[in-house]
Amino acid sequence: MRLRNTLILLATLAAVFAIAMGHFARETPTEAQAGRIALHNSTAYTLPPAELQRAVALSRTHRNLAVADTLWMPLQLLLILVLGVTAWMQGVAVSLSRNRWLQGFSFVFLLLLVTHLLDLPLGIYGHRVAQSYGLSVQGWGSWLADIAKMFALEWLLGGLLAMLIFWVIRWSPTRWWFWFWIPAVLCLVAGVFVTPYVIDPLFNKFEPLAQSNPTLVQQLEQVVARGGINIPPQRMFLMKASAKSTQLNAYVTGFGASKRVVVWDTTIARCTPDEISFIFAHEMGHYALGHVAMGTAISCLALLPLFWLGFHGVHFLLLRYGTSWRIPSQQDWGSLVILLLVLCVLSTLSDPFANAFSRAIEHNADVYAQEAVHGIVANPQQDGRQAFQLLGELSLDDPTTHPLYALWFNTHPPIGFRAAFAEAYDPWATGQQPKYFAK
Ligand SMILES: [Zn+2]
């Protein structure tokens, strides 16, 4: 890989990122002013002293867990390469059968088994923490069942993808990073489409929101009408989150015919219809502002340089360590672990950029929410602030998160900022134009 090509690629990626951020971080004067007020307001989201202490302790644990997870993922892949586990798994798969399908699925099964076992201690610790802080009410049986389902899914999908990528590698040894990108994009788009139909129901129960909350659906339809978009009541779902969690949430998922809004039953139990309308309007903002389509498109585009770097990374490592790792060529099953290691490092390095982008669009959805419920709920500023107060309280969100940690790991702006922004943002009071609903 020529250094010049790599520099050109990195410069192009930096330029695309800067342009996208410039576009999505653009603020109206009223929005910028509310943002400045929010930065200096530490009373919009507060916790009583005892809860604050627990929140700070929990956030310290979460921080350590997140850092450990981030480091452990590439480290475990490196370990199984260096310790010869990969070569052993490859040997077992090849000795089982001459049939490539059997070999591929056996190799992926062993790889998943080893990595899941290596992940288990951190996973158990994380779940125990969530239980002890009362964030999770999921028992160990159900927790293990979720892991087993995840394993089966990863085996099926990972096995098919492995068969595909090795087929492409044999067919085009030097251009596979491009040829594999095309089916990978198709798989990603198909994955986003079918997730709400096929994957989500494996882990949680869903029912039409109108079934248990018809008056709420009526109010939400008012918000939808205000947004001038089309989300029929059949695309509004209630998720029975209370079987596993005590936290609040709502999200938007799928696209086209599978596009839908999901509200957790915990949110409905704790929030007033006006507060739910605000949370819902934030979710609708992701619809209306095209975040799902855009997120999918950006992920698809980002895969191409990722695969290109992955291809060169695999070659570089095979050349230097192929012999000692007992993986002679990229056509060996074991080279999949090298590729995963390279992709894992690259995706970890790109996390801060992806998260900065995510925080920008989450803020846009907050602005959208406030504007969409204007005139429908009694007091958009108070309802918004209170919704964030409840979200934070029930997740034990630490109002004092370290900015450096937030910069790397957080996908949303700090909850204190979001609450304070909701309280301060009121373009109508000063006769300014709203950002998304300008006349
Ligand atoms: Zn959001």
Residues whose N, C-alpha, C, O or C-beta is under 5 A from the ligand:
A	BS01	ZN	E362 A365
